[in-house]
Amino acid sequence: MSSATEASVYLFSYGTLQDKAVQLANFGRELSGSKDAMLGYEQSWVEITDPEVLAASGKTHHPILRPGAADSAPIAGTVFQITPEELAAADRYEVADYKRVSVTLASGIQAWVYVSA
């Protein structure tokens, strides 16, 4: 593997990972990203009971995506360029209701995103 591929990965967030407080709690820094969208999914809500996640986000319900129809409305969010270590931190933040999958965003960027497990 070259160091270029190890240097950064893309993560798409449509929920709390866009919040500055959540970013500081999980990554130790505020992320900068660009607006993008995800296609073929539909958004609903999941109740959060994990005390650390509740403390970081301040929210009892987080958005969650499930596969939708090809003509489902685009899911707006932000794509961030992060390190593999930060991706591991995001994995630890997300509760068991979520799994990480690779998707192609509306922009054409290949990114990781958390969807319904």
N, C-alpha and C positions, 0 to 999 in steps of 0.2 A: 504494500500500500504506500502511496506517495504521501508526503507530508501535506500536500495541498488538499487531499480528500480528508485527512485527519483534522485539518485545521478548523473546519466549520461545517455545520449542517444547517438545513432550513427547518424551522418549526412554524407551523401555522396555528394561530390561536383565534378562536371565535368566542372565547369566554374569559375566565379570570386571569389567565396568564398574560392578558393585556394590561392588567392593573399594576400600577407602579409598586404598591405595597407587596403584592404577591411576588413580583420580580425581585424586589430587594430581599424578601424573606427566603427565596429559593436560589437566587443566582448571585446575591450580594451586589447587584448593580441594576440600573434601569436599562432595559433593552430599547434599541431603536429599530424600527421596522418599517415596512411599507404596506399600504392597504392592498388587499387581494381578496379573492373569493374562492369558495369550494363549490363544486358542482355535483349533482347526483345524490345529495343528502338532505335530510329534513331534521329540523331542530326540535327537541323537546327538553324536559327538565328532569334532573335527578336530585333527590334530597341528599345532602351531605351531613354525615354524622361524625366524621373524623375530627377530633378536637384541634389538631394542628392545622388542617385545611380550613376549618371554620375560623380559626384565629387569624390566619393569613389573609383569607378572602373577605371575612366579615359577612359572608352570605350563606344562608342555609340551603339554597337551591342553586345549582350550577346548570348551565346549558349543556346538552349532550346531543350528539348527532347519531342518526341511524340511517342506513342506506334508504334512499328515496327513489323516485322515478327520474328518468333521464331529463324530464322537463321540470324537475323541482326548482324552486326559486334558489338562486345562488345564496350561499351562506357567507356573509361578509365577515371579514376579520383582518388580522395583521400577520404578515410573514416576517419572522425574525431570523437572522443569521446568528447561530449560537455555537458554542464548542461542544464536543462530545461529552465533556464533564457536565455542562449545563443541561444537556439532554438527559443524562442520568439523573440529575437533580429534578427535572420535570417528571421523569418516571416515578420518582419517590413521592412527589407532590400529588400526582393523580391517584384517586382512590380506585378500588377494584372494579368499579362500574365501568371504567374506561380501559381501552387497549390502544396501543400506538400502531398506526398503519401509515404506509407511504401513499401519497396521492399526488396527482398532477393538478396544480391550481389553475385558475382561469388565466393567469399570466404565463403559464407554461412551466413555472418552477416546480421541481419535484421536492416535496416537503413532507416531514412527519406531522401527523395530527392525531389527537386523541378522540376516539369515537366510542360508541357504546360497545362494551364487551359482550 
